């Protein structure tokens, strides 16, 4: 017979308890003449009863529980006893018990048991989000980095601090550090992916809201002057000219311009349609065809959509032939600035831009322009653009100010 087994039998017989931990005593009380006294830790407790039988029954049940606990405590292996002491020491700074830790870890193991690895979740996510080629490419390029670094980790094991540190230390292929805008784009994609994982039950929550976006230094909104817009249109080929004109006079995003086809131009209604299923972050909307744009569409009607390569090549060629240094998002910024200065109709412009509030327009798209410049901008029909571009070139030659840019010309992003 082992030592622990022998001790367990002695405890069962009651030898290890010199007195019962729950004891019945009479009490001078008109309604509750009996009480049971006991201790919880160093604190003395008591409970009152109407009859001696009720008090003894309750005390006997509690004493039996105490004896069973004593058997379990004596039968506790030595290595488990040592581990429990270490575990309590680790939990002490956080004022948590072993039961608290066991409950928390059991819930974690349950979540992991119903979760899948990040690499498998990414594959499933991309398979379901593959309707738009441009959107699919963006998701795939960013989630591939996550899959490379965290592919073998279960989704339920990821945490906000881990992903935050990963975003901060993320590096590009040709640069030492990602720009704040690129990091925020990663954050946006991860939030979409983790929402999908939460819906599938692979994660408990989407914690990306706990990770603040990187601070982006706001640059001055850059637009084209009326002369630059005229040169761009005058140097565009017949194939790309109507798309550039729609961008300058309707403010469509580049991704939207690439999806404009004959069906998008509603000549009889005087509207350009931007379809919700084919636009990024904008509601389905119509943009009014101004007279200058109507002249361009009459001269160069759209016969088919342009591929991404055709659009890039056509726009880059027009920019290079016009001798322009291209500002970021110049076409959309120019439309917004000149439309507001010319029409002075903020509500209509917000709808045409596909925004939900004026703040976005003022904060990111609008530059201050004079009514005179706005009038020239909106006179840029094919004949008007040719006239303004020719006049600008003559003035440049006459003043001897024609210069070569030190900066490489680049296509809009």
C-alpha positions as CSV (number, residue, x, y, z in Angstrom):
1,X,0.0,0.0,0.0
2,X,1.4,3.4,-1.0
3,X,1.8,6.3,1.3
4,X,-0.8,8.4,-0.4
5,X,-3.3,5.6,-0.5
6,X,-2.8,5.0,3.2
7,X,-3.2,8.7,4.0
8,X,-6.3,8.8,1.9
9,X,-7.9,5.9,3.9
10,X,-7.0,7.7,7.2
11,X,-8.7,10.8,5.9
12,X,-11.7,8.9,4.9
13,X,-12.0,7.5,8.4
14,X,-11.8,11.0,9.8
15,X,-8.5,10.6,11.6
16,X,-6.8,13.6,10.1
17,X,-9.5,16.0,11.4
18,X,-9.3,16.6,15.2
19,X,-12.5,18.6,14.9
20,X,-15.2,19.0,12.3
21,X,-14.8,22.2,10.3
22,X,-18.6,22.7,10.4
23,X,-20.0,22.5,14.0
24,X,-23.6,22.7,15.2
25,X,-24.4,24.9,18.3
26,X,-27.6,25.9,20.1
27,X,-28.5,29.5,20.1
28,X,-30.9,31.7,22.1
29,X,-33.0,33.1,19.3
30,X,-36.8,33.1,19.1
31,X,-36.9,32.0,15.5
32,X,-33.5,30.3,14.7
33,X,-32.4,28.4,17.8
34,X,-29.6,26.5,16.0
35,X,-26.5,27.6,14.2
36,X,-23.6,26.1,12.2
37,X,-20.2,27.8,12.7
38,X,-17.3,27.4,10.2
39,X,-14.4,29.3,8.7
40,X,-13.5,30.3,5.2
41,X,-9.8,31.1,5.3
42,X,-9.3,33.3,8.3
43,X,-12.9,34.6,8.3
44,X,-15.4,33.1,10.7
45,X,-18.8,32.4,9.3
46,X,-22.2,31.1,10.7
47,X,-25.5,30.0,9.4
48,X,-28.8,29.8,11.3
49,X,-31.5,27.1,11.2
50,X,-35.0,26.6,12.7
51,X,-34.4,23.0,13.8
52,X,-31.4,21.0,15.0
53,X,-32.1,18.4,12.3
54,X,-31.8,21.0,9.5
55,X,-28.5,22.3,11.0
56,X,-27.0,18.8,11.4
57,X,-28.0,17.8,7.9
58,X,-26.4,20.9,6.4
59,X,-23.3,20.5,8.5
60,X,-22.8,16.8,7.8
61,X,-23.0,17.5,4.0
62,X,-20.4,20.3,4.3
63,X,-18.1,18.1,6.4
64,X,-18.4,15.3,3.9
65,X,-17.3,17.7,1.2
66,X,-14.4,18.9,3.4
67,X,-13.2,15.3,3.9
68,X,-13.4,14.6,0.2
69,X,-11.4,17.7,-0.5
70,X,-8.8,16.5,2.0
71,X,-8.5,13.1,0.2
72,X,-8.0,14.8,-3.1
73,X,-5.4,17.2,-1.6
74,X,-3.4,14.3,-0.1
75,X,-3.6,12.3,-3.3
76,X,-2.3,15.3,-5.3
77,X,1.0,14.3,-7.0
78,X,4.1,16.2,-5.9
79,X,4.9,17.6,-9.4
80,X,1.4,19.0,-9.7
81,X,1.7,20.6,-6.3
82,X,5.0,22.3,-7.3
83,X,3.4,23.5,-10.6
84,X,0.4,24.9,-8.8
85,X,2.7,26.9,-6.5
86,X,4.6,28.3,-9.5
87,X,1.3,29.1,-11.3
88,X,-0.1,31.0,-8.4
89,X,3.1,33.0,-8.2
90,X,2.7,34.0,-11.9
91,X,-0.9,35.0,-11.4
92,X,-0.4,36.9,-8.2
93,X,0.6,40.3,-9.8
94,X,-2.7,40.2,-11.7
95,X,-4.9,39.1,-8.7
96,X,-6.1,36.0,-10.5
97,X,-6.6,32.5,-9.3
98,X,-5.8,29.2,-10.8
99,X,-9.5,28.7,-11.6
100,X,-9.5,32.1,-13.5
101,X,-6.5,30.9,-15.5
102,X,-8.0,27.5,-16.2
103,X,-11.3,29.0,-17.4
104,X,-9.5,31.5,-19.7
105,X,-7.2,28.9,-21.2
106,X,-10.0,26.4,-21.7
107,X,-12.0,29.0,-23.6
108,X,-8.9,29.8,-25.7
109,X,-8.4,26.1,-26.5
110,X,-12.0,25.8,-27.5
111,X,-11.6,28.7,-29.9
112,X,-8.5,27.2,-31.4
113,X,-10.2,23.9,-31.8
114,X,-12.8,25.5,-34.1
115,X,-10.3,27.7,-35.9
116,X,-8.2,27.1,-39.0
117,X,-4.7,28.3,-40.0
118,X,-4.1,31.7,-41.5
119,X,-2.9,30.3,-44.8
120,X,-6.1,28.2,-45.2
121,X,-8.3,31.2,-44.2
122,X,-6.6,33.5,-46.7
123,X,-7.1,30.9,-49.5
124,X,-10.8,30.6,-48.7
125,X,-11.2,34.4,-48.4
126,X,-9.6,35.1,-51.8
127,X,-11.7,32.4,-53.4
128,X,-14.9,34.1,-52.3
129,X,-13.7,37.7,-53.0
130,X,-12.6,37.2,-56.6
131,X,-15.2,39.0,-58.6
132,X,-13.3,42.3,-59.3
133,X,-9.9,41.8,-60.8
134,X,-8.3,45.0,-59.4
135,X,-9.8,44.4,-55.9
136,X,-8.7,40.8,-56.0
137,X,-5.1,41.8,-57.0
138,X,-5.0,44.3,-54.1
139,X,-6.2,41.7,-51.6
140,X,-3.9,39.0,-52.8
141,X,-0.8,41.1,-52.8
142,X,-1.3,42.2,-49.2
143,X,-2.6,39.0,-47.7
144,X,0.2,37.1,-49.3
145,X,2.5,38.9,-46.9
146,X,0.3,37.9,-44.0
147,X,0.2,34.3,-45.2
148,X,4.0,34.2,-45.5
149,X,4.7,35.5,-42.0
150,X,1.7,34.0,-40.1
151,X,0.5,31.1,-42.3
152,X,1.0,28.4,-39.8
153,X,-0.7,30.3,-36.9
154,X,-4.3,29.6,-36.1
155,X,-6.6,32.6,-36.7
156,X,-7.8,32.4,-33.1
157,X,-4.3,32.8,-31.8
158,X,-3.7,36.2,-33.5
159,X,-3.9,39.3,-31.3
160,X,-4.0,43.1,-31.8
161,X,-0.4,43.6,-30.4
162,X,1.0,41.0,-32.7
163,X,-0.6,42.5,-35.8
164,X,0.2,46.1,-34.8
165,X,3.9,45.2,-34.4
166,X,3.8,43.4,-37.7
167,X,2.4,46.4,-39.5
168,X,5.0,48.7,-37.9
169,X,8.0,46.4,-38.9
170,X,6.6,45.6,-42.3
171,X,9.1,46.4,-45.1
172,X,8.7,46.8,-48.8
173,X,10.8,45.1,-51.5
174,X,12.7,48.3,-52.5
175,X,12.3,50.6,-49.5
176,X,13.3,50.3,-45.9
177,X,10.0,51.3,-44.5
178,X,6.4,51.4,-45.8
179,X,4.7,54.8,-46.1
180,X,1.9,55.6,-43.7
181,X,-0.6,55.4,-46.6
182,X,0.6,51.9,-47.6
183,X,0.4,50.8,-44.0
184,X,-3.1,52.0,-43.7
185,X,-4.0,50.1,-46.9
186,X,-2.7,47.0,-45.3
187,X,-4.8,47.8,-42.2
188,X,-7.9,48.2,-44.3
189,X,-7.4,44.8,-46.1
190,X,-6.7,43.1,-42.8
191,X,-9.8,44.5,-41.2
192,X,-11.9,43.1,-44.1
193,X,-10.1,39.7,-43.8
194,X,-10.5,39.5,-40.0
195,X,-14.2,40.4,-40.3
196,X,-14.6,37.5,-42.7
197,X,-12.8,35.2,-40.2
198,X,-15.0,36.3,-37.4
199,X,-18.2,35.6,-39.4
200,X,-16.8,32.1,-40.1
201,X,-16.2,31.5,-36.4
202,X,-12.4,31.2,-36.8
203,X,-11.8,34.3,-34.6
204,X,-13.7,35.7,-31.6
205,X,-13.4,39.3,-32.7
206,X,-12.0,41.7,-35.4
207,X,-9.5,43.6,-33.3
208,X,-8.3,45.9,-36.1
209,X,-10.4,48.8,-34.6
210,X,-8.0,48.6,-31.6
211,X,-5.1,49.4,-34.0
212,X,-5.0,53.1,-34.9
213,X,-4.3,54.1,-38.5
214,X,-0.9,55.6,-39.2
215,X,-0.8,59.4,-39.3
216,X,-0.5,60.8,-42.8
217,X,0.9,64.2,-43.4
218,X,-1.6,66.0,-45.6
219,X,0.0,67.5,-48.7
220,X,-1.5,70.4,-50.6
221,X,-4.1,69.3,-53.1
222,X,-2.5,69.5,-56.5
223,X,-4.5,70.3,-59.6
224,X,-3.9,71.0,-63.3
225,X,-4.0,74.6,-64.5
226,X,-6.4,75.3,-67.4
227,X,-3.4,75.5,-69.7
228,X,-2.1,72.1,-68.5
229,X,-5.5,70.5,-68.9
230,X,-5.7,71.9,-72.4
231,X,-2.3,70.6,-73.3
232,X,-3.2,67.1,-71.9
233,X,-6.3,67.0,-74.1
234,X,-4.6,68.4,-77.1
235,X,-1.9,65.8,-77.0
236,X,-4.2,62.8,-76.3
237,X,-4.8,60.3,-79.1
238,X,-8.4,59.8,-80.3
239,X,-8.5,56.5,-78.4
240,X,-7.7,57.9,-75.0
241,X,-9.1,61.5,-75.4
242,X,-12.7,60.8,-74.5
243,X,-11.6,59.0,-71.3
244,X,-9.4,61.8,-70.2
245,X,-12.2,64.3,-71.0
246,X,-14.6,62.3,-68.8
247,X,-12.1,62.3,-66.0
248,X,-11.5,66.0,-66.2
249,X,-15.1,67.0,-66.6
250,X,-16.9,64.3,-64.5
251,X,-14.3,63.5,-61.9
252,X,-14.4,59.7,-62.2
253,X,-11.7,57.6,-60.5
254,X,-9.1,56.0,-62.6
255,X,-10.6,52.6,-61.9
256,X,-14.0,53.9,-62.9
257,X,-12.6,55.4,-66.1
258,X,-11.2,52.0,-67.1
259,X,-14.8,50.5,-66.9
260,X,-16.5,53.2,-68.9
261,X,-18.0,51.8,-72.0
262,X,-20.6,52.9,-74.6
263,X,-23.4,51.9,-72.3
264,X,-22.1,54.4,-69.6
265,X,-22.7,57.4,-71.8
266,X,-26.4,58.4,-71.8
267,X,-26.4,61.1,-74.5
268,X,-30.2,61.5,-74.5
269,X,-30.3,62.2,-70.8
270,X,-27.0,64.1,-70.7
271,X,-25.5,61.9,-68.0
272,X,-22.6,59.6,-67.4
273,X,-23.3,56.5,-65.3
274,X,-21.0,55.2,-62.6
275,X,-22.3,51.8,-61.6
276,X,-22.2,50.7,-57.9
277,X,-21.0,47.2,-58.8
278,X,-18.0,48.6,-60.7
279,X,-16.9,51.4,-58.5
280,X,-14.7,51.5,-55.4
281,X,-16.4,52.8,-52.3
282,X,-19.0,54.9,-54.1
283,X,-22.7,54.6,-54.5
284,X,-24.3,54.2,-58.0
285,X,-24.5,57.7,-59.4
286,X,-25.0,59.9,-62.4
287,X,-22.7,62.8,-63.4
288,X,-23.9,65.6,-65.6
289,X,-22.4,65.9,-69.0
290,X,-21.2,69.6,-69.3
291,X,-21.2,71.2,-72.7
292,X,-17.4,70.9,-73.1
293,X,-17.5,67.2,-72.4
294,X,-20.5,66.8,-74.8
295,X,-18.3,68.3,-77.6
296,X,-15.5,65.8,-76.8
297,X,-17.9,62.8,-76.8
298,X,-19.4,64.0,-80.1
299,X,-16.0,64.2,-81.8
300,X,-14.6,61.0,-80.1
301,X,-17.4,58.7,-79.2
302,X,-16.5,55.8,-77.0
303,X,-16.7,52.5,-78.9
304,X,-15.3,50.1,-76.3
305,X,-13.7,49.9,-72.8
306,X,-9.9,50.2,-72.4
307,X,-7.8,47.6,-70.7
308,X,-5.6,48.6,-67.8
309,X,-2.5,48.5,-70.1
310,X,-4.2,50.6,-72.8
311,X,-5.3,53.2,-70.3
312,X,-1.9,53.5,-68.7
313,X,-0.1,53.7,-72.0
314,X,-2.5,56.2,-73.5
315,X,-2.5,58.5,-70.4
316,X,1.3,58.3,-70.0
317,X,1.8,59.2,-73.7
318,X,-0.5,62.2,-73.4
319,X,1.3,63.4,-70.2
320,X,4.7,63.0,-71.9
321,X,3.7,64.7,-75.1
322,X,2.2,67.6,-73.1
323,X,5.4,68.0,-71.1
324,X,3.7,67.8,-67.7
325,X,4.9,66.8,-64.3
326,X,1.9,64.8,-63.0
327,X,0.4,65.6,-59.6
328,X,-1.2,62.8,-57.6
329,X,-4.8,62.2,-58.5
330,X,-4.7,65.3,-60.7
331,X,-7.7,64.6,-62.9
332,X,-10.2,64.0,-60.0
333,X,-8.8,66.9,-57.9
334,X,-9.1,69.3,-60.9
335,X,-12.7,68.4,-61.6
336,X,-13.7,69.0,-58.0
337,X,-11.9,72.3,-57.6
338,X,-13.1,73.9,-60.9
339,X,-16.6,72.5,-60.6
340,X,-17.1,74.0,-57.1
341,X,-15.6,77.4,-58.2
342,X,-17.8,77.5,-61.4
343,X,-21.1,76.0,-60.3
344,X,-21.0,76.8,-56.6
345,X,-23.3,73.9,-55.9
346,X,-21.7,71.9,-53.1
347,X,-24.5,69.3,-52.6
348,X,-24.6,68.4,-56.3
349,X,-20.8,68.1,-56.4
350,X,-20.7,65.8,-53.3
351,X,-23.2,63.4,-55.1
352,X,-21.2,63.6,-58.4
353,X,-18.0,62.8,-56.6
354,X,-19.6,59.8,-54.9
355,X,-19.0,61.1,-51.3
356,X,-21.4,61.0,-48.4
357,X,-20.4,64.3,-46.8
358,X,-18.7,67.6,-47.8
359,X,-15.9,67.1,-45.3
360,X,-14.2,64.5,-47.5
361,X,-14.4,66.8,-50.5
362,X,-12.9,69.8,-48.7
363,X,-10.2,67.8,-46.9
364,X,-8.9,65.8,-49.8
365,X,-10.0,67.0,-53.2
366,X,-10.6,70.8,-53.3
367,X,-8.1,73.5,-54.1
368,X,-8.8,77.2,-54.3
369,X,-9.2,78.5,-57.8
370,X,-10.4,81.8,-59.2
371,X,-13.7,82.1,-61.2
372,X,-11.7,83.3,-64.2
373,X,-9.6,80.1,-64.2
374,X,-12.7,78.0,-63.7
375,X,-14.4,79.7,-66.7
376,X,-11.4,78.9,-68.9
377,X,-11.3,75.3,-67.6
378,X,-15.0,74.7,-68.5
379,X,-14.5,76.2,-72.0
380,X,-12.0,73.4,-73.0
381,X,-14.0,71.8,-75.8
382,X,-11.8,70.3,-78.6
383,X,-11.6,73.7,-80.3
384,X,-11.2,75.5,-77.0
385,X,-8.4,73.2,-75.7
386,X,-6.5,73.5,-79.0
387,X,-6.7,77.3,-78.8
388,X,-5.6,77.5,-75.1
389,X,-2.8,75.0,-75.6
390,X,-1.5,76.9,-78.7
391,X,-1.7,80.2,-76.8
392,X,0.2,78.7,-73.8
393,X,2.9,77.3,-76.1
394,X,3.4,80.7,-77.9
395,X,3.6,82.5,-74.6
396,X,6.2,80.0,-73.3
397,X,8.3,80.4,-76.4
398,X,8.0,84.2,-76.4
399,X,9.1,84.5,-72.8
400,X,11.9,82.0,-73.2
401,X,10.7,80.1,-70.2
402,X,10.4,76.7,-71.8
403,X,12.2,74.3,-69.5
404,X,12.8,70.6,-69.1
405,X,11.6,68.9,-66.0
406,X,14.2,67.5,-63.6
407,X,11.6,65.0,-62.4
408,X,10.6,61.9,-64.2
409,X,7.1,62.0,-65.7
410,X,4.8,59.4,-64.3
411,X,1.3,58.1,-64.9
412,X,-1.5,58.9,-62.3
413,X,-2.1,56.3,-59.7
